[in-house]
Each structure stands twice: as C-alpha cells, then as structure tokens.
Amino acid sequence: MIEKHLTSLQNPLVKQVIHLRDRHERDKTGLFLIEGYREILRAVDAGWKLEQLLVCSELFLGSNEPTLIQRIASRGTQVITASEKVFQKISYRDRPDGLLAIAPQRTTKLSDFNLQNRANKHPFYVVAEAIEKPGNLGTILRSSDAVGVSGLIVCDRCTDIYNPNVVRASVGTLFTVPTVEAQGEETLRWLKEQGIAILAATPSATHAFTQVDLVGPLAIAVGTEQLGLSERWMKEADLQVRIPMNGVADSLNVAMATTLLLYEVLRQRQQAQL
Amino acid sequence: MIEKHLTSLQNPLVKQVIHLRDRHERDKTGLFLIEGYREILRAVDAGWKLEQLLVCSELFLGSNEPTLIQRIASRGTQVITASEKVFQKISYRDRPDGLLAIAPQRTTKLSDFNLQNRANKHPFYVVAEAIEKPGNLGTILRSSDAVGVSGLIVCDRCTDIYNPNVVRASVGTLFTVPTVEAQGEETLRWLKEQGIAILAATPSATHAFTQVDLVGPLAIAVGTEQLGLSERWMKEADLQVRIPMNGVADSLNVAMATTLLLYEVLRQRQQAQL
C-alpha cells in the first residue's frame, strides 16, 4: 500500500503540510498534522482516522515503525515515502523521527458529553479559557490525561487544539482526552444545566485548594497566562480557592496551577474511595 | 549617573551582550544577562549586584522604570541608554521592555547551606539532575519559590542556571531561591551528612506521593526530561513514591511532577502545623 515516493520540495503535498502549520489553513481544510511515532501511535490506538502518512525510514529511531505503518496502511490510509531532504523540510521538529500524518479534525460538541455525565456521578472537567501558548495547552492535556478527566473544554480559544505544538506538548494525549472547543457563554450555561460546580483559583480566596471539598461534580476553570480567568468566570465560580504562594512571585504558570488542582481532586476522590 | 548613549550596532558592549547568550561566554566571564523590569526588580530587591544596566525609554511598558533605574544608579551601577535599534538587537525577547542588565554570577556552595540546616528542623531541598530545557529549570525555580524551599541544587548540569531562558521562565525567582550547582556524588554525600532523606518519584513505587510522610528533612530529586532520575539517585533514594497516571501517557513533564511533589510537602507540613 506504499503508493508514492516524494523527492521534490516542489510537490504540492510538501506545500500542504507546511501550510497546515498555520491555523488559517487548518481552519479552512479541517485537517491537521500529527508528527512522531508516539503521537501517531496514540492517535491510532484511540481510533483516530488518518488521511495520509508520510514516512522516511532513514530517520526512524526505533524498530517498531514498520509494524505501525503496516497497521495504518491496512486500514486504507495512503502511505507516502519521502526522501530525507523532503522529510526534513516538512518536519517541524528539531529531530524528526520519520513519521508524519495528516488527519481530519474532530468536531465534538458540549452536548456530546451529556450521556457520560448521566452515567458518571462525579463528572470532572477542565475549562481552559483563552490560553495563548500551545505548550501550556498541551501540558494541560497531558495532566488531564494523567488524572483521567471526563473532558477538556477549550473556551474562547486563542490557540486551536490542533496547533502542531499542542499535539507535541500533549505527547498525543489530545487523542485520548475528550476535548471540545466552545464559547464561554455556552459553556457556563451547559455546566449549570449539568449541575457541575465551577472551581476558580484566585489569590484572594480564603481557603487553600487542599482545604475545600472537591469530590462532587466539578469543572476546574483556568484562564490566560497574563490575566488569569476572566471576570465573567470568576463571578460565576461556585468555589474559589487559592494556591499558597510563599515566595516573591505572585502566581504559578497556568499549566502548573491546573496540574495541582487536578491532582488535588484525584487525591480527595481516592481518599473518599470513589 | 547616565553615562553613555549607545547608537551603534558595532559597539563592543552590544557584542558582549549578544555573546552572553552563550554559555561559553557566561562561563568564561562569570557574567550573565537579566532582562525585563520584573526580573531586574526582583534581582535588586534580593540584593543582587548589577554591573551595567542598559535602558531604552522608548520601550518602557509602565511608569515605574525611572524609579528603578534611579535606585540602581544610586548604588553605583553604570546606566547606559541605548537607541531603540540597538536595544531591539541586544534583547532576546519578542517584546523587549527597555531594561537589560549585565550581572555577575554568584558562586554558592553546598556547605553554604549548612548553617540554615542547623537552624531549620525541616530543611526542604530540590535536586534537579541534568535538566536539559531552560524552561523546565525556570519553572522548577518558580514552584520552588512558591512553596518556599530551603534551596535548589542543580546537579550535573546540562543547562546552566544563568541561561537567559532560565532567568525568564523563573520570572526572577532565580534571585530569591538559594541555588547551588554541584556534582551528583558530592550532593549525595552532603545530603547524607546533613541527615536529609532523598525522595524519588518512579512509576514502580508502591505508594502514591500523597500517601507517604514527607514532613521530615527532605530533598526531592528529579531527573532528565527523557530518562528521569539516574540509576545512582534512584538507588540512593530513601523514599520512593509514584505519581498516579490514569491515562495513556506514562509520565508527566518534569516541572509538573516537581511542582506536585513540592506542594504535597507543603500540604503535609501545613497539616502538621509546622
């Protein structure tokens, strides 16, 4: 099923891959890039469809690549080999490992979560409002996967979740954490309808995050790197907690703060034997 | 005290600043760069000596810069104004804010911590072994500041703590967290002498990090992004804990893992009313 061999930098597919680094092109085509063995493996394991797979065996780092390629090809995905020169050009990594896929984005809506909320007495979401840095969004996905959240809701997006650096920083957990992009207003309404309490971290809160009961249905809401959560979310929050800051700095990085809150929920729920 | 005005890109000082982005030059001269109002303010507040301050008022973002400049000049630091073109050239930020300092590095040794360990019944260190990414080291500093550690020990360094991106990611907490660079062997010996238990996180540990008593004298040891803590440290660890991983990924980013462990120590110590 290996169908083509790419050797020319002028090939339209080379240009398409490079264009897909830009959000404009991703929005227009509904496609995105998945680069790297681990990331592609996790996408495939999660049942994600791939449209095309580009491979360059000279760059493989391990010995499992052919098995993965075979698996992908057997599902009918087009596999295209590329010369090392071409692959270096299309890769956005410092050290490409010879695997890059083009895949269709998924469109999930908030209402797609309704069913799981009915089945789960303790739904547990993260709301990431207007996060700017792809690395932070990717890290939030990675921590969300680690604690096993019900879903991540990306509100009023600044960075789209299909940005190549989100995919990379998430180490492929983008494919396993149920993720939705939605507007703030709509998300607030939905959380209230579903009876899910909103938790916000703010330095002005009375209680530390380890002193507040986080066992019930919960959405952890976090905001931009510069300004934190917006006024609207802060006002609507059912629970406010602070993260102790004993030094000179007045805040943690947003991905750190989110990770701390996520694991505190996990700790409390494990203690309550849920 | 404003002594010079830099308008030429050929000026040797311009070249020196640019060279100081490289570790080789930092190691050779014992100098490093501090860029940005917040970072320089924290250095000055912490009593850090500055050698020269470069300023470009056209790029100031706020109105407090002249007060800070005055304060620095009154201590005898040479203040040099630069044209916008020159400042844009010497800045390593996307959005320079018109302040950049050259400062001497500090050389702190492990034995400099001995005195504080005698005064503090619950010393609390972080050992960061061979961390590669400056952003991770900076974030570890930021979390270390937030919980108020006794010190950070950078072992068998890959990234030096005076890398401009460490300074930036630390948001200036490099100047307030007591930090030492040391060799692994020496650090292990020193921790044992000081009666400080070593804590390592490993997926194979029986107990979760929230289930182990972390109240006593403690050093949290974390290792490289790719491979984690070395065999040597793992073997010498007095306590092993695991961070629950309920998803598909098998580990967290090293800065996340460190932050979780740091805050768990804080939680337990606050609960024990220390």
Chai-1 contact restraints between the chains, C-beta under 6 A:
chainA,res_idxA,chainB,res_idxB,connection_type,confidence,min_distance_angstrom,max_distance_angstrom,comment,restraint_id
A,R42,B,V248,contact,1.0,0.0,6.0,A-B,restraint_1
A,T139,B,N253,contact,1.0,0.0,6.0,A-B,restraint_2
A,R142,B,A249,contact,1.0,0.0,6.0,A-B,restraint_3
A,D145,B,G247,contact,1.0,0.0,6.0,A-B,restraint_4
A,D145,B,A249,contact,1.0,0.0,6.0,A-B,restraint_5
A,A146,B,M245,contact,1.0,0.0,6.0,A-B,restraint_6
A,A146,B,G247,contact,1.0,0.0,6.0,A-B,restraint_7
A,A146,B,L252,contact,1.0,0.0,6.0,A-B,restraint_8
A,G148,B,N246,contact,1.0,0.0,6.0,A-B,restraint_9
A,G148,B,G247,contact,1.0,0.0,6.0,A-B,restraint_10
A,V171,B,A249,contact,1.0,0.0,6.0,A-B,restraint_11
A,T173,B,A249,contact,1.0,0.0,6.0,A-B,restraint_12
A,T176,B,V248,contact,1.0,0.0,6.0,A-B,restraint_13
A,T210,B,R267,contact,1.0,0.0,6.0,A-B,restraint_14
A,M245,B,A146,contact,1.0,0.0,6.0,A-B,restraint_15
A,N246,B,G148,contact,1.0,0.0,6.0,A-B,restraint_16
A,G247,B,D145,contact,1.0,0.0,6.0,A-B,restraint_17
A,G247,B,A146,contact,1.0,0.0,6.0,A-B,restraint_18
A,G247,B,G148,contact,1.0,0.0,6.0,A-B,restraint_19
A,V248,B,R42,contact,1.0,0.0,6.0,A-B,restraint_20
A,V248,B,T176,contact,1.0,0.0,6.0,A-B,restraint_21
A,A249,B,R142,contact,1.0,0.0,6.0,A-B,restraint_22
A,A249,B,D145,contact,1.0,0.0,6.0,A-B,restraint_23
A,A249,B,V171,contact,1.0,0.0,6.0,A-B,restraint_24
A,A249,B,T173,contact,1.0,0.0,6.0,A-B,restraint_25
A,L252,B,A146,contact,1.0,0.0,6.0,A-B,restraint_26
A,N253,B,T139,contact,1.0,0.0,6.0,A-B,restraint_27
A,M256,B,T259,contact,1.0,0.0,6.0,A-B,restraint_28
A,T259,B,M256,contact,1.0,0.0,6.0,A-B,restraint_29
A,L260,B,Y263,contact,1.0,0.0,6.0,A-B,restraint_30
A,Y263,B,L260,contact,1.0,0.0,6.0,A-B,restraint_31
A,R267,B,T210,contact,1.0,0.0,6.0,A-B,restraint_32
